[in-house]
Every structure is written in C-alpha cells, then in structure tokens.
C-alpha cells in the first residue's frame, strides 16, 4: 500500500513540475491564441522546408536564394499578432522576463522608441542558433514570432555578405546613373 501511495505522489509531483516548467513561449502562445482579434499561426518544420524547396525553383534573385537557404534550416515557427488589446503589455513583459531567466536564452537586441519596444532573444549553443524569439509591443498592438532552427552562425554571415554585396552594387549603380545625368546625353 505504501508503494502505491508513493507512486501516486511521485506521478502527481512529476505532472505538476512538468506543467509548472516547460517552454514559456508555448505556454504564452496557448494562453492567448484563441482570443478574439488575435491572429496566430504555427507552421511545422516539415511544411516550411517543403514550401521553401518549391519556392527555390521559381526564385532567381541571389538575395532571395540565400534567404530561402536560411529558411530551410527552420524547424518550425509560431506567430501571434494582437491588434485588439487582448494581450496585455504586462503579459508581454512577463514573457520577456521568463525568457531571460532561462539559462540559454539571451537578449540579442532590445529597442525602445516612442512607446514601442522590440526585443530579439536567442538561444545559442556553440555555433548553432537553436531558438530565436522576437517580441514587439506598443500601446495598440503586440507581436510575437518564435522560431526553432538548425542555423549556424556561418549561414547568417553568408546572408549578411550577400546583402552587403547587393547594397554595394546598388550604390555603384546609383553613382553611375548620377554621373550619367550630370554629364548628360552625348549628342
């Protein structure tokens, strides 16, 4: 009889601990996703990779191709957007606070401007980015994007290099057009 009671207590404690702990993003998403005027979407990694594979066939821009290569590394993502004051500002701040208390989640970027706040957090293990969370809230809206990934830092660096090359080409093209306008057409 004692074994049965100990087993039941152990099961009860395990279930309680699992519910109390867990992923704060998942808990937050489940709590607010069914409210009115809240848009939510959760896309599994398999669907993301399949759609990206199909899209790569039709994309010819180098920048877009690099972006799609990054998207293939996504294991899935969740988006929650509230434009109807259903997610209180305090709840958003509470989510950020909970994410900061996780041992591997760190704030990468935090911006406050004119009543708006954007926080980008990441979970980085070694050279891999495991999780990225973007939380943005203002007085009239709230947005959360949470992505699980298999990204490596070198993949992000490659995308940054492609974007920088494109920016340099754009500046060179603009300078060349300005020079052509200044000289005028040859008669």
Residue pairs with C-beta under 8 A, 6 or more apart in sequence:
24 95
24 98
24 99
24 102
25 78
25 95
25 99
25 133
25 144
25 146
28 80
28 91
28 95
28 144
29 40
29 42
29 78
29 80
29 144
29 146
32 38
32 40
32 80
32 82
32 86
32 87
32 91
33 40
33 80
35 82
35 84
35 86
35 87
36 84
36 86
37 82
37 83
37 84
37 85
37 86
38 80
38 81
38 82
38 84
38 86
38 87
39 79
39 80
39 81
39 82
39 83
40 78
40 79
40 80
40 81
41 78
41 79
42 76
42 77
42 78
42 79
43 76
43 77
43 78
44 76
45 74
45 75
45 76
45 148
48 71
48 72
48 74
48 75
48 76
48 77
49 72
49 74
52 68
52 71
52 72
53 72
55 68
56 65
56 68
59 65
59 68
62 162
62 166
63 162
63 163
63 166
66 158
66 159
66 162
67 159
69 155
69 158
69 159
70 151
70 155
70 156
70 159
73 149
73 150
73 151
73 152
73 155
74 147
74 148
74 149
74 150
75 148
75 149
75 150
76 147
76 148
77 145
77 146
77 147
77 148
78 144
78 145
78 146
79 143
79 144
79 145
80 87
80 142
80 143
80 144
81 141
81 142
81 143
81 144
82 141
82 142
82 143
83 140
83 141
85 140
87 137
87 142
89 137
89 139
89 142
92 135
92 137
92 142
92 144
95 135
95 144
96 119
96 121
96 135
99 105
99 121
99 133
100 106
100 107
100 121
102 123
104 123
104 124
104 125
104 130
105 121
105 122
105 123
105 131
105 133
106 121
106 122
106 123
106 124
107 119
107 120
107 121
108 120
108 121
108 122
109 118
109 119
109 120
110 117
110 118
110 119
110 120
111 117
111 118
111 119
115 138
115 139
116 136
116 137
116 138
117 136
117 137
117 138
118 134
118 135
118 136
119 134
119 135
119 136
120 132
120 133
120 134
121 132
121 133
121 134
121 135
122 129
122 131
122 132
122 133
123 129
123 130
123 131
123 132
124 130
124 153
127 152
127 153
127 154
128 150
128 151
128 152
128 153
129 149
129 151
129 152
129 153
129 156
130 148
130 149
131 146
131 147
131 148
131 149
132 145
132 146
132 147
132 149
133 144
133 145
133 146
133 147
134 143
134 144
134 145
134 146
135 143
135 144
136 142
136 143
136 144
137 143
